């Protein structure tokens, strides 16, 4: 997926030819309203609200709690929504055991100064979050809260997102990347969750990525890809595929295969992704009721 820095934006002629309407923070195209918003890192008061709702004193160093990406299909009311709070709810619910590292005893985590540093929680903030979804009713209200629990029906499918076709050269009508949260693990690695969307004349493609590197210990990649092909009818039921792929490997296992053991070799998850064994992979198709 193209980077934000490389994207210069569409021309007015390209937007007009594709039947796209520019709106604040996004576009309206083929029955979809696609918008993003980038807010600042949460201040102390907002962090307290997150802590209260999540019932934890542990949060990533940088939480962009006001940032989001939203995609809504106006005719069916289907809405996909990506935000930090729902992702952290999923982290709290999964509650993975903490990754053991030699330097753990020296780490200074973001708990309150009076708290004792005890690694009894997943300080990597690994989340199984695949996005929130809902159905927006005609009144403008949602059928269920956007809490990360699916209100739509996804069925397993043998279909696959055609990544080769998506690499074909065509105009990018809208692109954005939104960071939801990030943590440098007390300078012992990196953990972040981002979501990117790209809109083309033929459809839209989204990548939600959680990336973790605990230096010298572990790498973990959890990717969720969504693709919608517009087809020829603006009012038709959209065809949406969702692929979830989780990969993970220890530095020791990679080193045993002859790969570098230096953390500097793994700064870019795009480069290392194919080297990490697949832990889980599934593809689903959105089933839209009549």
C-alpha positions as semicolon CSV with decimal commas, in nm:
position;residue;x (nm);y (nm);z (nm)
1;X;0,000;0,000;0,000
2;X;0,135;0,342;-0,095
3;X;0,270;0,564;0,178
4;X;0,106;0,893;0,269
5;X;0,428;1,076;0,184
6;X;0,422;0,937;-0,170
7;X;0,060;1,026;-0,234
8;X;0,002;1,370;-0,381
9;X;-0,375;1,345;-0,404
10;X;-0,606;1,317;-0,704
11;X;-0,669;1,590;-0,956
12;X;-1,012;1,748;-0,986
13;X;-1,049;1,574;-1,322
14;X;-0,974;1,233;-1,170
15;X;-1,231;1,286;-0,896
16;X;-1,494;1,398;-1,145
17;X;-1,425;1,112;-1,385
18;X;-1,459;0,860;-1,102
19;X;-1,779;1,016;-0,971
20;X;-1,618;1,104;-0,641
21;X;-1,725;1,384;-0,409
22;X;-1,464;1,527;-0,174
23;X;-1,594;1,576;0,181
24;X;-1,420;1,690;0,502
25;X;-1,163;1,426;0,592
26;X;-1,251;1,193;0,309
27;X;-1,463;1,112;0,006
28;X;-1,808;0,998;-0,098
29;X;-1,780;0,733;-0,368
30;X;-2,005;0,460;-0,512
31;X;-2,241;0,469;-0,216
32;X;-1,963;0,476;0,045
33;X;-1,872;0,758;0,282
34;X;-1,507;0,714;0,379
35;X;-1,355;0,949;0,637
36;X;-1,054;0,966;0,865
37;X;-0,952;1,190;1,150
38;X;-0,617;1,233;1,322
39;X;-0,630;1,368;1,675
40;X;-0,346;1,445;1,919
41;X;-0,203;1,210;2,179
42;X;-0,449;1,189;2,466
43;X;-0,391;1,431;2,752
44;X;-0,402;1,332;3,119
45;X;-0,777;1,386;3,157
46;X;-0,859;1,180;2,847
47;X;-0,618;0,906;2,952
48;X;-0,797;0,888;3,285
49;X;-1,125;0,837;3,100
50;X;-0,967;0,551;2,903
51;X;-0,829;0,397;3,223
52;X;-1,169;0,416;3,388
53;X;-1,347;0,257;3,093
54;X;-1,085;-0,015;3,050
55;X;-1,039;-0,061;3,425
56;X;-0,661;-0,053;3,400
57;X;-0,376;0,179;3,487
58;X;-0,170;0,044;3,197
59;X;-0,191;0,213;2,859
60;X;0,050;0,256;2,567
61;X;0,285;0,555;2,577
62;X;0,103;0,723;2,290
63;X;-0,271;0,674;2,255
64;X;-0,443;0,863;1,974
65;X;-0,786;0,823;2,125
66;X;-0,961;1,077;1,904
67;X;-0,824;0,936;1,579
68;X;-1,037;0,705;1,368
69;X;-1,113;0,568;1,025
70;X;-1,475;0,517;0,920
71;X;-1,634;0,356;0,614
72;X;-2,011;0,361;0,582
73;X;-2,231;0,223;0,303
74;X;-2,527;0,457;0,294
75;X;-2,789;0,226;0,140
76;X;-2,734;-0,078;0,363
77;X;-2,618;0,116;0,669
78;X;-2,311;-0,105;0,707
79;X;-2,033;0,075;0,891
80;X;-1,674;-0,022;0,963
81;X;-1,497;0,181;1,229
82;X;-1,140;0,166;1,359
83;X;-1,034;0,334;1,684
84;X;-0,796;0,294;1,978
85;X;-1,049;0,238;2,255
86;X;-1,211;-0,064;2,091
87;X;-0,868;-0,205;2,007
88;X;-0,757;-0,173;2,370
89;X;-1,080;-0,335;2,487
90;X;-0,985;-0,634;2,272
91;X;-0,632;-0,628;2,421
92;X;-0,774;-0,628;2,773
93;X;-1,014;-0,912;2,692
94;X;-0,751;-1,135;2,529
95;X;-0,509;-1,076;2,819
96;X;-0,204;-1,255;2,681
97;X;0,070;-1,343;2,931
98;X;0,357;-1,093;2,936
99;X;0,653;-1,164;2,711
100;X;0,952;-1,255;2,925
101;X;1,262;-1,047;2,856
102;X;1,598;-1,032;3,037
103;X;1,571;-0,656;3,092
104;X;1,217;-0,666;3,227
105;X;1,316;-0,589;3,584
106;X;1,468;-0,258;3,473
107;X;1,178;-0,140;3,261
108;X;0,981;0,162;3,373
109;X;0,625;0,124;3,256
110;X;0,355;0,389;3,238
111;X;0,176;0,291;3,557
112;X;0,121;0,558;3,819
113;X;0,444;0,667;3,995
114;X;0,325;0,519;4,325
115;X;0,260;0,178;4,171
116;X;0,510;-0,103;4,193
117;X;0,634;-0,220;3,853
118;X;0,498;-0,574;3,823
119;X;0,480;-0,743;3,485
120;X;0,146;-0,913;3,538
121;X;-0,019;-0,787;3,219
122;X;0,050;-0,784;2,845
123;X;0,270;-0,475;2,826
124;X;0,304;-0,521;2,447
125;X;-0,064;-0,425;2,401
126;X;-0,112;-0,704;2,149
127;X;-0,470;-0,692;2,025
128;X;-0,681;-0,937;1,824
129;X;-0,887;-0,637;1,707
130;X;-1,013;-0,668;1,349
131;X;-1,216;-0,347;1,355
132;X;-1,558;-0,249;1,482
133;X;-1,872;-0,278;1,274
134;X;-2,234;-0,181;1,307
135;X;-2,550;-0,112;1,112
136;X;-2,657;0,252;1,100
137;X;-3,034;0,279;1,100
138;X;-3,232;0,532;0,897
139;X;-3,269;0,745;1,208
140;X;-2,892;0,785;1,220
141;X;-2,851;0,568;1,529
142;X;-2,651;0,247;1,532
143;X;-2,802;-0,093;1,591
144;X;-2,532;-0,172;1,845
145;X;-2,243;0,010;2,007
146;X;-1,910;0,006;1,824
147;X;-1,727;-0,192;2,090
148;X;-1,531;-0,431;1,873
149;X;-1,797;-0,702;1,892
150;X;-1,933;-0,771;1,546
151;X;-2,297;-0,690;1,479
152;X;-2,267;-0,816;1,122
153;X;-2,244;-1,173;0,998
154;X;-1,918;-1,289;0,842
155;X;-1,901;-1,632;0,680
156;X;-1,586;-1,827;0,602
157;X;-1,496;-1,838;0,235
158;X;-1,234;-1,980;0,001
159;X;-1,227;-1,649;-0,186
160;X;-0,912;-1,444;-0,153
161;X;-0,831;-1,077;-0,186
162;X;-0,649;-1,040;-0,517
163;X;-0,338;-0,853;-0,403
164;X;-0,185;-0,880;-0,751
165;X;-0,482;-0,699;-0,904
166;X;-0,462;-0,439;-0,628
167;X;-0,103;-0,367;-0,725
168;X;-0,216;-0,261;-1,074
169;X;-0,158;0,102;-1,160
170;X;-0,473;0,308;-1,118
171;X;-0,551;0,650;-0,969
172;X;-0,564;0,676;-0,591
173;X;-0,871;0,883;-0,510
174;X;-0,814;0,891;-0,135
175;X;-0,543;0,762;0,097
176;X;-0,469;0,798;0,464
177;X;-0,286;0,623;0,745
178;X;-0,405;0,666;1,102
179;X;-0,197;0,566;1,404
180;X;-0,419;0,439;1,686
181;X;-0,152;0,374;1,949
182;X;0,221;0,320;1,985
183;X;0,469;0,217;2,254
184;X;0,849;0,188;2,241
185;X;0,858;-0,071;2,522
186;X;1,102;0,135;2,727
187;X;1,348;0,140;2,432
188;X;1,340;-0,238;2,411
189;X;1,139;-0,261;2,089
190;X;0,822;-0,127;1,933
191;X;0,451;-0,194;1,947
192;X;0,199;-0,010;1,734
193;X;-0,143;-0,031;1,576
194;X;-0,220;0,155;1,255
195;X;-0,493;0,150;0,992
196;X;-0,452;0,252;0,627
197;X;-0,708;0,290;0,352
198;X;-0,672;0,336;-0,022
199;X;-0,964;0,423;-0,250
200;X;-0,942;0,357;-0,623
201;X;-1,199;0,379;-0,905
202;X;-1,254;0,003;-0,877
203;X;-1,290;-0,024;-0,498
204;X;-1,130;0,036;-0,162
205;X;-0,863;-0,157;0,027
206;X;-0,784;-0,135;0,399
207;X;-0,501;-0,269;0,614
208;X;-0,521;-0,276;0,993
209;X;-0,181;-0,374;1,130
210;X;-0,053;-0,458;1,475
211;X;0,326;-0,488;1,481
212;X;0,538;-0,595;1,777
213;X;0,914;-0,632;1,806
214;X;1,062;-0,713;2,146
215;X;1,433;-0,676;2,073
216;X;1,620;-1,004;2,084
217;X;1,310;-1,195;2,190
218;X;0,999;-1,192;1,971
219;X;0,825;-1,047;1,667
220;X;0,449;-1,058;1,617
221;X;0,242;-0,935;1,323
222;X;-0,137;-0,931;1,312
223;X;-0,282;-0,802;0,986
224;X;-0,645;-0,752;0,891
225;X;-0,718;-0,668;0,528
226;X;-1,057;-0,560;0,397
227;X;-1,140;-0,515;0,031
228;X;-1,456;-0,393;-0,136
229;X;-1,509;-0,406;-0,511
230;X;-1,748;-0,136;-0,629
231;X;-1,889;-0,322;-0,928
232;X;-2,120;-0,134;-1,164
233;X;-2,415;-0,055;-0,940
234;X;-2,390;0,210;-0,666
235;X;-2,690;0,069;-0,484
236;X;-2,593;-0,297;-0,501
237;X;-2,503;-0,491;-0,192
238;X;-2,130;-0,441;-0,146
239;X;-1,898;-0,739;-0,172
240;X;-1,655;-0,715;0,119
241;X;-1,382;-0,968;0,194
242;X;-1,185;-0,972;0,520
243;X;-0,857;-1,157;0,563
244;X;-0,697;-1,197;0,905
245;X;-0,342;-1,326;0,930
246;X;-0,135;-1,358;1,248
247;X;0,236;-1,429;1,224
248;X;0,490;-1,474;1,502
249;X;0,847;-1,590;1,558
250;X;1,121;-1,564;1,816
251;X;1,457;-1,413;1,730
252;X;1,613;-1,747;1,825
253;X;1,404;-1,941;1,572
254;X;1,485;-1,693;1,295
255;X;1,854;-1,703;1,380
256;X;1,844;-2,083;1,360
257;X;1,719;-2,049;1,003
258;X;2,013;-1,825;0,913
259;X;1,834;-1,492;0,939
260;X;1,997;-1,195;1,119
261;X;1,971;-1,182;1,497
262;X;2,023;-0,805;1,509
263;X;1,703;-0,611;1,582
264;X;1,812;-0,339;1,338
265;X;1,743;-0,583;1,054
266;X;1,374;-0,586;1,145
267;X;1,277;-0,222;1,152
268;X;1,024;-0,261;0,868
269;X;0,745;-0,519;0,915
270;X;0,688;-0,524;0,538
271;X;1,033;-0,677;0,489
272;X;1,013;-0,936;0,766
273;X;0,648;-1,037;0,724
274;X;0,704;-1,334;0,492
275;X;0,973;-1,476;0,721
276;X;0,734;-1,507;1,015
277;X;0,543;-1,837;1,034
278;X;0,163;-1,815;1,016
279;X;-0,011;-1,883;1,347
280;X;-0,364;-1,827;1,218
281;X;-0,516;-1,724;0,886
282;X;-0,876;-1,697;0,773
283;X;-1,080;-1,525;0,506
284;X;-1,441;-1,419;0,550
285;X;-1,710;-1,266;0,332
286;X;-1,963;-1,019;0,465
287;X;-2,311;-1,169;0,449
288;X;-2,570;-0,896;0,400
289;X;-2,931;-0,987;0,484
290;X;-3,213;-0,899;0,247
